[in-house]
Every structure is written in C-alpha cells, then in structure tokens.
Amino acid sequence: MQDEPLRYEALAEDLTGIIVTGNLRPGERLPSVRRLSRERRLSVSTVLQALHQLEDRGLVEARPQSGYFVRHAAARRAPPSARSTPEAPVPVDVSQRLMRVLQSSMQPGVAPLAAALPAAGLLPRAALQRLYGGVLRRHPRLLEAASHIHMDEPALVRQLVLRSLGWAGPLAASEFVITNSCTEALALCLRAVTQPGDTVAVESPAYYLMLQLLECLGLKALEIPTDPRSGMSIEALDLATRDSRVAACLLVPNASNPLGSIMPDEHKRRLARLTAERGVAVIEDDIYGDLHFAGERPWPIKAFDRAGNVMLCSSFSKCLSPALRIGFVAAGRYRAQLALQKTITSGGTNPITQQVLAEYLESGTYERHVRGLRRTYERQVDAMRAAVARHFPAATRITEPQGGFVLWVELPEDVDTSALYDRAIAAGVAYVPGELFSASGMYRNCLRINCGNPHTPDIEDAVRRLGGLMTGASPASQRN
Ligand SMILES: Cc1ncc(COP(=O)(O)O)c(C=O)c1O
C-alpha cells in the first residue's frame, strides 16, 4: 500500500474538495493550469494529469482556449451537498416517525421500496438450509454449550481474518467480536466510546438507523456534508473537529446508505490519520463493501488505520440473509470495552449460526454468490433509475450509486415527501422520506428507494404511481 498520495492525486483531491463543498460552483472557472503549476510547484503535465482525473470523474470540463470549468452535471450528480460546512451538533428525534414509516411499509400489498432488504430469491437459501441441518448433526454440542460468552467462534473469525488479507494486511483474530447483526455492532461501538451528551459526526444524509441509535443513547449528531460520489467531506470533518470535541465518527464509506458513494482511498487514509490525531474514534459500517459495482473490492478505512482507532462493523444481512442476524466488529484498541458491552447487552451470539456461516465461507461459494449478486443489484439499480427518470417530475435528480441497492432521489423544492407518505401508502407504494436521514430536518424534498427486488412490471407500476403523486404535488415542475 502506498502511504503518500502521488502529487497529481493530491491536487485532484484538493480540487474535488473545493468543488463538492460548493466553494467552486457549476460554471465557474478553475485556476489556470499555469497558475496551479506555479503555486503548487508542480509540472504542467502533473497539473494536467490531475485535471484529467477530474474530467474522468465528471466534475470539470475543458473549454478550448478558456480553461477548465466546473460541470453543471457535477451539481446534478450531487443533490444533497448544498452546504460546505457542518451544522452545529443537534439532538436527534427521528425514531417515532421512522417506526411508523417502517411499520406501514411492511403491510401486505404495499410495494417494497422502503426498507433496504434483498428479495428472498436472491439469497442462497438451499445452501444455508443444508448447512443448518448438517451443523446440528455434526456438532450437537452447539445445542448444549451455548455459553453466554460465545462471541468469537474461532472457525468464523478465521474466515473473517482470511477475507481481510487483501487489504494492506490481515486483521488480527484477537480484534474480533461476533455480534447479533450489524445493528448490534454499531450500538456496542457507540456505547464503548461515548457518554450521553457527546457529539458524534455522521454523514449527511445519514442512514436513519444511525440517527436512531444516537437518539436512544442521548448523543448529538454533527451532520457532515457528504458527496454522492466520494462520501463524507474530509475538509468539513477537519473543520468540525478542529476546536470542538467530537467523540466518534460514524459512517458508511463503501457504498453508503443512502447515497451509494464510495470514499476514495486517499480520503480514507486522510480520515484515519485526522481522527487518530484528534482523538475521534471511528465506527465504520462496511455492510455494502462486497457489493461494489466496478473494479476491485474497496478497502475499508480500517486498512489505513495505524492507531487501532477504527472499529470495522459489518454483517451478512445484505449478501446472505438479514434473518441470520450475525455481524461482527474488528474493534482495534477498543476490543475489551466492546466485549464488555456485548456481554452486558446480549451475552454471546448464536453459536449454531456462527458455525453455519464459518462453513459457508469455508466452502468457497461465497465469492461466486456475491459476484452474481453484485451484477444483479447493479441491474436492478439501473432499472430503478430509468423508471424514476421516466415517471418522476422532470427536475428530479437521482444518484448514481457505486454499489449497494438503494437510490437517493431529490425532487423539486416544493415537494414534501413526508407529507405525501400516507397517500403513497394508500396507493400501495412505500419509500423512506428524506427528512428521516437528517437530525436537523433537511431533505424534506428527497426520498430513498430500495432496489433490492427484481424490476418486475408490478414494481414499474408502483414507481409510476409514486411518480404521479410527486408530479401532482409539484405544479411548478410538471413534466413536459
Ligand atoms: C448501512 C447499514 N448498516 C446496517 C444495517 C443493518 O444491518 P443488520 O441487518 O445486520 O442489523 C443496514 C440495513 O439496512 C444498513 O443499510
């Protein structure tokens, strides 16, 4: 692994930061190549290499004889990042509204576009069924000896260690705690490193469950601007942690929920270093890390952690089955606090399912299964993007996720997705209103759509009904 970025990469990252934080706006001209070369003490070809990288990312365009300009499409692709600086920390209050939304979305006959759940047909059900039977026959002791401290089945931990081999070097088996789901992993990490009243930096928009956890633990949310391509802004995090105490940073760097962004390695490296310097514990949710659409499996921030400061959390809910309820934390120097929290919360973790998972991973079929799943999710996300483009108001902006299976949709300003929710349920379609992804009530004109199901005619019809509702609510922007 390379520790220092190449010089052109460092320049490209700095320019990207200026654009995504809104300091250089669409249509504005970048400093000239000559000026950048002089001031940054770089050769002209290094500067050009950086600018070409920004062109590839769709952020800037070259205009003959005039220089480089921020593309308008860069803004279209970046719906939520209107702010360049974080808000002040705020208490969170989303839980009750969220529970109402999630409960109503589960009613029979309602199209499943709310919770981020994979369709049953995408899960390796037969293989898991066989393994459960086999494991119980071969290891009857698992039924007897379910000790309340069984939170690190060696066979499963070994598989997790092997899976980390590709990232800068394997994680240590002694770091792991096996949990009941990623939700439990995140809750334990927060409890291990925070006290009620503390501030936690989160992405904006943030996965609603994270806000709910902060609310229930009496923590304040500090919403950090987050780019739909590159994730949490490191510049804004730097600014936010310069003078105030932030106990933890909680984020989804790989295929974030809801934006689908993947943080570039260089940002991950900077985030790991910055947080270690400032004493901010990192809680990294990597649940979508295996579900990237292009290139190699993205590394987690943990791969860049030199201080044991990053807690890597994940589970098998998105790739194998949400019903397994098995997750894990590689907890770095917080392992002892985490094991204590786990013991007083739920004791151990189901030993039978730990063994089933260990054997599933040992069998070698996981890689093949996940390869197929990635392609399927990408197809479903593409189909949903096309359907939203067909049926929603013309000014609607849609993310281009780099992984996972949710879409974030920004509607014209006059559409209030919370106010429309009950009418959508009455029309047989669910979604998650955008304001539930913010502690400070932002994103009322946004919503998140689950693409975990095959894009059948029924789903297309549900999107059409939803689009009709949104278009009706926005007289100012009727489709032409
Ligand atoms: C980012 C993220 N983290 C965690 C979870 C919950 O995972 P689990 O089912 O393992 O609790 C989800 C599920 O939607 C998620 O999207």
The ligand as an ORCA input file, in Angstrom:
! r2SCAN-3c Opt
* xyz 0 1
  C     -25.672      0.829      6.324
  C     -26.415     -0.232      7.063
  N     -25.940     -0.670      8.229
  C     -26.585     -1.619      8.946
  C     -27.770     -2.164      8.505
  C     -28.474     -3.180      9.358
  O     -27.813     -4.417      9.255
  P     -28.254     -5.673     10.140
  O     -29.434     -6.299      9.472
  O     -27.081     -6.591     10.127
  O     -28.563     -5.182     11.502
  C     -28.301     -1.738      7.287
  C     -29.586     -2.281      6.797
  O     -30.315     -1.641      6.074
  C     -27.609     -0.745      6.555
  O     -28.083     -0.287      5.392
*
